[in-house]
Amino acid sequence: MCTPCCFSQLACCCGSAACSCCCKCCPNIKQSTGTRFMYALYFLLVTVICVVMMTPTVEEALKSHIPFYSELCEKLNAGENCQTLVGYSAVYKMCFGMACFFLFFALFTIRVNNSTGCRAAIHNGFWLIKFIVLVLCCTGAFFIPEQETFLEVWRYVGAGGGAIFLLIQLMLLVEFAHRWNTNWSSGVKYNRLWYAALAFVTLMLFTVAVGAVVFLWLFYTQHQACLLNRIFLCINGSLCFIVSMLAISPCIQKLQPTSGLLQPGVISVYVMYLTFSAFSSKPPEILEIDGRNQTVCVFGFSESKSERKIVTGIGTVILFACVLYSCLTSTTKRSSAALRVYRNSEPESERARCCFCLGDDTDEFDEEKTGSGQNVMYDEREGTIYSYSYFHFVFFLGSLYVMMTATNWFHYDGHKTEKLLDGSLSVFWIKIVSSWVCLLLYMGTLIAPMLCPKRFEA
């Protein structure tokens, strides 16, 4: 039973066949979906290695398990105790190799419009060979000459690419909020339960947003200190209230009848998350209270640090989940149209679904491969359903964003994995500005039809 499946997996790794699971009970998978998840797996693997390299236990493990460790480091010109193989410089090099890998495929797949050509076959298969190429790219980065110059230049390239990726992520969030509301609103005329679901989710979102404002005011502000925290919390809270009122105003409702409170609810929750992340990243302030110096503007964790580890772990998972979501969904036709990368002239029919964001752009396929393993549906027989080149370019930007986030952006000295979410002033300002950009982007989607009504008539 497993022999045909083993041959199919071998063809997947060394040929152009699509990948699938060996378990036949798994649901059908589309070729385009399987391809995107395989690249995401590569991306996640390198990201995990980068996070591991930032922890001090790696250097200690290398010292204790490798004989003649110091002498070997000298021969490899890796610095004292192989400093260039761990820490922020190692993350820069690993991400440089991964970025080169995705940038090469972005250039290699330019103007690929069907899945029958040679370049499309390489994009959709040969996973073992591509994995070896990725390993060689990441390994070769450690042999780049003029290390200091390379790290200095690559740092600014990473900052620029990471900022662009962050902007794409915010645009996708706004598009997600609009799509959620449109999808569920389309089911109201067929089943009134969708209206109840809309009302319930909207109420929960605003409850979380208001609760976040109260939480941040109680634990991250102080009457005699935390001036920036108080100012930015008031600004962000006021802007969330303004966009919520704007979304249900008569002038907006006239041009956008489906506009409601669900979209500003999603935006408000994310803005509060960014505000919380910014406040957590800001260095604590010291205030003299009753003759004693006390740390303020931070949330008090227990002395055992177990709670901080839990919060750091959850925050890290949320961070990487957002990155993967942005990389995978930015190439769909709907998201590409929102990002002005792909222009869809045909209106898409909406079918209300709970998991609408997991659906693909197409519902009809030419063939289906059946065998001892999971069935693979070839959904790109007539043409590609997403831009291969743009897909790899988004992962290229995502590699730069992960590199800058893992190394605490411009405050990389002495940074470790255990301090991934501790942040710094640079992270604080990036999060605050991101929250404003998110609000401005959403506000722009509300006001744009009023300024250019002819362009948005469709």
Residue pairs with C-beta under 8 A, 6 or more apart in sequence:
1 372
2 22
2 372
3 372
4 371
4 372
4 373
5 22
5 371
5 372
5 373
6 22
8 17
8 20
8 371
8 372
8 373
9 19
9 22
9 373
11 17
11 125
12 18
12 19
12 20
12 125
12 127
13 126
13 127
13 128
13 129
14 126
14 128
14 129
15 125
15 126
16 121
16 122
16 124
16 125
16 126
17 125
18 31
18 34
18 35
18 124
18 125
18 369
18 376
18 378
19 34
19 35
19 38
19 127
19 376
20 26
20 29
20 34
20 373
20 374
20 375
20 376
21 29
21 373
21 374
22 372
22 373
22 374
23 373
23 374
24 372
24 373
24 374
24 375
26 374
27 374
28 368
28 374
28 375
28 376
28 377
29 374
29 375
29 376
29 377
30 360
30 365
30 376
30 377
30 378
30 379
31 115
31 124
31 376
31 377
31 378
31 379
31 380
32 360
32 379
32 380
32 384
32 385
32 386
33 360
34 376
35 123
35 124
36 328
36 331
36 386
36 391
37 328
38 127
39 102
39 391
39 392
39 395
40 324
40 327
40 328
42 98
42 101
42 130
42 131
42 134
43 98
43 324
43 327
43 395
43 398
43 399
44 320
44 324
46 94
46 95
46 97
46 98
46 134
46 138
46 399
47 320
47 323
47 402
47 406
49 94
50 90
50 91
50 94
50 95
50 402
50 403
50 406
51 316
51 406
51 417
51 420
52 58
52 417
53 85
53 86
53 87
53 90
53 91
53 94
54 86
54 87
54 88
54 91
54 406
54 407
54 415
54 416
54 417
54 420
55 416
55 417
55 418
56 416
58 86
59 81
59 82
59 86
59 87
62 69
62 82
62 85
62 86
63 69
63 81
66 72
69 81
69 82
70 80
70 81
72 82
73 79
73 80
73 81
73 82
76 82
78 84
78 85
83 89
84 90
84 93
84 142
84 147
85 142
88 407
88 412
88 413
88 415
89 147
89 151
90 142
91 403
91 406
91 407
92 151
92 154
92 155
92 158
92 403
92 407
93 138
93 141
93 142
93 144
94 138
94 141
95 158
95 399
95 400
95 402
95 403
96 141
96 144
96 154
96 403
97 134
97 137
97 138
97 139
97 140
97 141
98 134
98 137
98 138
98 399
99 161
99 396
99 399
99 400
99 403
100 137
100 141
101 133
101 134
101 137
101 138
102 392
102 393
102 395
102 396
102 399
103 392
103 393
103 396
105 123
105 388
105 392
106 389
106 390
106 392
106 393
106 396
107 389
108 119
108 122
108 123
109 119
109 120
109 123
109 388
109 389
109 392
110 389
111 389
112 119
112 120
112 123
112 384
112 388
112 389
113 383
113 384
114 120
114 380
114 382
114 383
114 384
115 121
115 124
115 378
115 380
115 381
115 383
115 384
119 388
120 380
120 384
120 388
122 130
123 388
144 150
155 410
157 400
158 400
158 403
158 404
159 404
159 409
159 410
160 400
161 396
161 397
161 399
161 400
161 401
162 397
162 400
162 401
162 403
162 404
162 405
162 409
164 397
165 326
165 394
165 397
165 398
165 400
165 401
166 401
166 430
166 434
167 437
168 326
168 330
168 339
168 394
168 397
169 322
169 323
169 326
170 434
170 437
170 438
170 441
171 338
171 339
171 441
172 325
172 326
172 329
172 330
172 335
172 338
172 339
173 266
173 267
173 270
173 438
174 267
174 338
174 438
174 441
174 442
174 445
175 334
175 335
175 338
175 339
176 266
176 329
176 357
177 262
177 263
177 264
177 266
177 267
177 442
178 263
178 445
179 334
179 356
179 357
180 262
180 263
180 266
180 356
180 357
181 198
181 258
181 259
181 260
181 262
181 263
182 258
182 350
183 350
183 351
183 352
183 353
183 356
184 194
184 197
184 198
184 262
184 352
184 356
185 194
185 198
185 258
185 260
186 350
186 351
186 352
187 194
187 351
187 352
188 194
188 195
188 198
190 352
191 352
194 352
198 260
198 262
201 262
201 265
202 260
202 261
202 262
202 265
205 262
205 265
205 266
205 268
205 269
206 244
206 261
206 265
206 268
208 269
208 272
209 240
209 265
209 268
209 269
209 271
209 272
212 269
212 272
212 273
212 275
212 276
213 233
213 237
213 272
215 276
216 229
216 233
216 272
216 275
216 276
216 279
217 233
219 299
219 300
220 226
220 229
220 233
220 276
220 279
220 297
220 298
220 299
221 229
221 230
221 233
221 297
222 285
222 287
222 296
222 297
224 287
225 285
225 287
225 296
225 297
226 285
226 296
226 297
228 282
229 279
229 282
229 297
232 275
232 278
232 432
233 275
236 271
236 272
236 275
236 435
236 436
236 439
239 271
239 436
239 439
240 264
240 267
240 268
240 271
240 272
240 439
243 264
243 267
243 268
243 439
243 442
243 443
243 446
244 261
244 264
244 265
244 268
246 252
246 443
246 446
247 259
247 260
247 261
247 263
247 264
247 446
248 259
248 260
248 261
251 450
252 259
252 446
252 450
253 259
255 449
255 450
255 453
255 456
256 446
256 449
259 446
263 442
264 442
267 438
267 439
267 442
270 438
271 435
271 438
271 439
274 431
274 432
274 434
274 435
274 438
275 431
275 432
275 435
277 315
277 421
277 423
277 431
278 427
278 428
278 429
278 431
278 432
278 435
279 297
279 428
280 298
280 299
280 421
280 422
280 423
281 421
281 422
281 423
281 424
281 427
281 428
281 431
282 297
282 423
282 425
282 428
283 424
283 425
284 295
284 296
284 297
284 298
285 295
285 296
285 297
286 293
286 294
286 295
286 296
287 293
287 294
287 295
287 296
288 294
301 307
301 308
301 311
309 418
311 421
312 418
312 420
312 421
315 420
315 421
316 420
316 421
319 405
320 402
323 398
323 401
323 402
326 394
326 398
327 394
327 395
327 398
329 335
329 357
330 336
330 339
330 390
330 391
330 394
331 386
331 387
331 390
331 391
331 394
332 360
332 361
332 386
333 342
333 344
333 361
333 385
333 386
334 344
334 348
334 361
336 342
336 344
336 386
336 387
336 390
337 343
337 344
341 387
341 390
342 387
347 458
348 361
353 359
360 379
360 385
361 385
361 386
362 379
362 385
365 377
365 378
365 379
365 381
366 378
366 381
366 382
367 377
367 378
367 381
368 375
368 376
368 377
368 378
369 375
369 376
369 377
369 378
379 385
405 420
406 417
406 420
407 415
408 415
408 419
408 420
408 422
408 423
408 424
408 426
408 427
409 424
409 426
409 427
409 430
410 424
410 426
411 424
411 425
411 426
411 427
448 456
449 456
